[in-house]
Amino acid sequence: MRSTSILTCCLVLAPLMAQAEGKRPTIAVLPVKTVEAKASGGKGLGRLSPVGLRDAIEGLLIRTQKLTVVDRKRLDKILDEAGLTDLGLTEPETAVKTGGLLGADYFLEVRISEWSLERSQRQIPISRRWQRLSNATCALTVRIVSARTGKVALNERVGASRSWKEESAQQIAPSPVPSETIQALQNLALSRLRDKVMVAFPMKVVSLDASGTVFLSYGKGTGIQVGDRCSVLGAGAELKDPDTGEVLGRSDTELARVEIVSVEEKFCRAKVVSGESVRVRAGALCKILREDPADWPRAGGER
């Protein structure tokens, strides 16, 4: 079987994930940082609501049923009473000091790194009609820091864009982007953010029954879908930097590949499509075999 390298963040988080049987990791979602909308070729893109995004992120994480989200009012109250702000809470030293106050295992910081609209228009030859091309982009930077060790478990940028065309007999005047387009773009970016966060809390094998059905620990709300294929991995040797001794990852062996056949509330079922089912063991890590969500092609001009 071929070998694959597990993301370093999985190694950082694995000890905390097993801190107590049945206990979900607790994560504190900090206020979202934002940027002003940038537009070329005419205005039309409103400002994203940081509060609304924070609401949406908390909702997405709660629906994964894998994480406990620190109550926002309690989070803000404790920070206020301690004379702290969210600024710098994801810095390693600060995260360790404040994690105990909040009862949080992790801090999640999200920044809107890009919120832009590009527009251009031209007159179509022969027909003499006008055509306007629009492209809106939403990019988010997500950072997760362990509140116990101060180690950065995830630092990624996710994005989504949507393009569309309009035609008119006359030159098209500046106009707002439709609210449904803005909402669809935001939802797409947030779903990709969730996928990145879930990489830091990897799926595992729960059990294998007599019929060969494999039960996995992801359920509804985690982004797992029927038809997804996953690599079931056997633990391999740690890879350490010879100069610093830092653990870089693991060289793990692929035991089998499975395909998701149904997704339940808190778990999913899969069938083995390659490899030997007898090698699949409870507790084995599972890596979803799909392209980086940020690179998925989307219908209707989305990407």
C-alpha positions in Angstrom: 0.0 0.0 0.0 1.1 3.5 -0.7 2.1 5.9 2.2 0.7 9.3 2.8 1.6 12.2 5.1 -0.9 13.4 7.7 -1.2 17.1 8.2 0.9 18.4 11.1 -2.2 20.0 12.6 -3.7 16.6 13.2 -0.7 15.7 15.3 -1.1 18.9 17.3 -4.7 18.3 18.0 -4.8 14.5 18.5 -3.8 14.5 22.2 -6.4 17.0 23.1 -9.1 15.3 21.1 -8.8 12.3 23.4 -8.7 14.3 26.6 -11.8 12.7 27.9 -14.1 10.1 26.5 -17.2 11.6 25.1 -16.0 15.2 25.6 -16.1 17.4 22.6 -13.3 19.9 22.1 -14.5 23.4 23.1 -13.8 26.3 20.7 -14.1 30.0 21.3 -15.1 32.0 18.1 -13.6 35.5 18.3 -15.2 38.6 16.7 -14.7 38.6 12.9 -12.2 41.2 11.5 -13.3 42.8 8.4 -12.1 45.0 5.5 -13.8 47.6 3.4 -15.3 46.4 0.2 -13.2 47.1 -2.9 -14.9 47.7 -6.2 -13.7 48.6 -9.7 -15.9 49.5 -12.6 -18.7 50.9 -10.4 -20.0 50.4 -6.9 -22.5 47.8 -5.8 -21.0 45.6 -3.2 -22.2 46.3 0.3 -20.2 45.7 3.5 -20.2 42.2 5.0 -21.5 42.1 8.6 -18.9 40.8 11.0 -21.6 40.0 13.6 -23.6 38.2 11.0 -20.5 36.2 9.9 -19.7 35.3 13.5 -23.3 34.0 13.9 -23.0 31.9 10.8 -19.6 30.5 11.7 -20.9 29.5 15.2 -24.0 27.9 13.7 -21.9 25.9 11.2 -19.6 24.6 13.9 -22.5 23.7 16.2 -24.1 21.7 13.4 -21.0 19.6 13.0 -21.9 18.0 16.4 -18.1 17.6 16.9 -17.4 20.8 18.7 -18.8 22.7 21.7 -18.8 26.5 21.0 -18.2 28.8 23.9 -21.3 31.0 24.5 -20.6 34.4 23.0 -22.1 36.4 25.8 -20.0 34.5 28.4 -16.9 34.9 26.2 -17.3 38.6 25.8 -18.2 39.1 29.5 -15.1 37.2 30.8 -12.8 39.1 28.4 -14.3 42.4 29.6 -14.0 41.5 33.3 -10.4 40.4 32.8 -9.6 43.6 30.9 -8.8 41.6 27.8 -9.7 42.1 24.2 -9.9 39.6 21.3 -6.8 41.3 19.8 -3.9 38.8 20.0 -5.8 36.0 21.6 -4.6 33.6 19.0 -1.0 34.5 19.7 0.5 31.4 21.4 1.4 32.9 24.8 -1.9 34.8 25.2 -4.0 31.8 24.1 -2.5 29.7 26.9 -3.1 32.4 29.6 -6.7 33.1 28.7 -7.8 29.6 27.7 -8.3 28.6 31.3 -10.5 31.6 32.0 -12.8 30.7 29.2 -12.8 26.9 29.5 -11.8 26.8 25.9 -9.5 24.2 24.2 -9.1 26.3 21.1 -9.5 29.8 19.8 -10.8 30.4 16.3 -10.1 33.7 14.6 -11.5 34.6 11.2 -10.6 37.6 9.1 -12.3 38.8 5.9 -9.1 39.2 3.8 -10.9 40.1 0.6 -14.4 41.4 -0.3 -14.3 42.8 -3.8 -16.2 43.4 -6.9 -14.8 43.8 -10.4 -17.0 45.1 -13.2 -16.4 45.9 -16.9 -18.7 46.5 -19.8 -18.4 46.6 -23.6 -20.5 47.1 -26.6 -21.2 43.8 -28.4 -20.2 44.0 -32.1 -23.0 43.9 -34.7 -25.8 43.8 -32.2 -24.6 47.0 -30.6 -26.0 45.8 -27.3 -24.1 46.4 -24.1 -22.7 43.6 -21.9 -21.5 44.0 -18.4 -19.3 41.4 -16.7 -19.2 41.2 -12.9 -17.1 39.1 -10.6 -17.5 39.2 -6.8 -14.9 37.6 -4.4 -15.0 36.7 -0.8 -11.9 35.4 0.9 -11.5 34.4 4.6 -8.4 33.7 6.7 -9.0 31.2 9.4 -6.6 30.6 12.3 -7.0 28.0 15.1 -4.7 28.0 18.2 -4.6 25.5 21.0 -5.5 27.2 24.2 -3.5 24.6 26.1 -0.2 24.4 24.2 -0.3 27.7 22.3 0.5 25.8 19.0 -1.1 27.0 15.8 -3.2 24.1 14.6 -4.6 25.8 11.4 -3.7 28.9 9.4 -5.5 28.8 6.1 -7.1 31.1 3.5 -10.3 30.0 1.8 -12.2 31.9 -0.8 -15.1 31.8 -3.3 -16.0 34.0 -6.2 -19.1 34.3 -8.5 -19.2 35.7 -12.0 -22.2 36.7 -14.1 -23.2 38.6 -17.2 -25.9 41.2 -18.0 -27.0 42.6 -21.3 -28.9 45.8 -22.2 -29.8 47.9 -25.2 -28.1 50.8 -23.4 -24.9 51.2 -21.4 -25.6 49.7 -18.0 -25.7 52.1 -15.0 -24.1 51.2 -11.7 -26.4 49.0 -9.6 -26.2 47.0 -6.4 -25.3 43.3 -6.5 -28.5 41.3 -5.8 -28.7 40.2 -2.2 -29.3 36.6 -3.1 -25.9 36.6 -5.0 -24.1 38.1 -2.0 -25.7 35.5 0.3 -24.8 32.6 -2.0 -21.2 33.8 -2.2 -21.0 34.2 1.6 -22.5 30.7 2.1 -20.0 29.1 -0.3 -17.0 30.8 1.4 -18.3 29.7 4.9 -18.9 26.1 3.8 -15.2 26.0 2.6 -14.1 27.5 5.9 -16.0 24.7 7.7 -14.2 22.1 5.6 -10.9 23.6 6.5 -11.7 23.6 10.2 -12.9 20.0 10.1 -9.5 19.0 8.7 -8.1 19.9 12.1 -10.6 17.5 13.8 -10.2 14.4 11.5 -12.7 11.7 10.9 -12.1 8.2 12.4 -13.3 4.7 12.0 -15.9 3.9 14.7 -16.4 0.2 13.8 -16.7 -2.4 11.1 -19.7 -4.8 11.1 -19.9 -8.4 9.9 -21.3 -7.3 6.5 -18.3 -5.2 5.8 -20.0 -1.8 6.4 -17.6 0.7 7.9 -19.0 3.3 10.4 -17.2 6.6 10.5 -17.4 9.5 13.0 -18.6 12.3 10.7 -22.3 12.9 10.4 -24.6 15.6 9.1 -23.3 19.1 9.3 -19.6 18.1 8.9 -19.6 18.5 5.1 -19.3 14.8 4.4 -21.4 13.7 1.4 -22.7 10.4 -0.1 -20.2 9.4 -2.8 -17.1 10.9 -1.1 -14.1 8.6 -1.0 -11.8 8.3 2.0 -8.4 6.8 2.7 -8.3 4.7 5.9 -4.8 5.1 7.4 -2.7 3.0 9.7 -0.4 4.8 12.1 3.2 5.1 10.9 6.4 6.6 12.2 6.7 10.2 13.2 8.7 12.4 10.9 11.1 14.7 12.8 13.2 17.6 11.6 16.8 16.4 12.1 17.9 19.9 13.1 15.2 21.0 15.4 13.5 17.8 16.5 10.1 19.3 15.5 7.5 16.7 14.6 6.6 17.4 10.9 4.0 14.8 10.4 3.7 11.0 10.1 4.3 8.6 7.3 1.1 6.5 7.5 0.1 3.6 5.4 -3.2 3.4 3.5 -5.1 0.3 4.7 -8.1 0.7 2.5 -10.3 3.1 0.6 -14.0 3.5 1.4 -16.9 5.3 -0.2 -19.6 7.0 1.8 -23.0 5.3 1.2 -25.2 7.1 3.7 -24.9 10.1 6.2 -26.7 9.9 9.5 -27.2 12.5 12.2 -23.9 11.8 14.0 -22.1 9.2 11.9 -21.9 7.9 8.3 -21.7 4.5 6.6 -19.2 3.5 4.0 -18.2 0.5 1.9 -14.7 -0.7 1.1 -13.8 -0.1 -2.5 -10.2 -1.0 -2.5 -7.8 -2.8 0.0 -8.8 -5.3 2.6 -11.7 -4.7 5.0 -10.0 -6.9 7.6 -7.2 -4.3 8.0 -9.7 -1.6 8.9 -9.6 -1.0 12.7 -11.6 1.2 15.0 -9.8 4.5 15.8 -8.0 4.6 12.4 -7.8 8.1 10.9 -9.7 8.7 7.6 -8.6 11.3 5.1 -11.3 12.6 2.7 -10.0 12.3 -0.9 -11.2 15.3 -2.6 -9.6 18.4 -4.1 -9.0 21.5 -2.1 -12.5 22.9 -1.7 -11.2 26.3 -2.8 -10.3 24.9 -6.1 -13.5 23.0 -6.9 -15.2 24.1 -10.1 -18.7 25.3 -9.6 -21.6 25.6 -12.0 -23.0 29.0 -12.9 -19.7 30.8 -12.8 -18.9 29.9 -9.1 -15.5 28.8 -8.1 
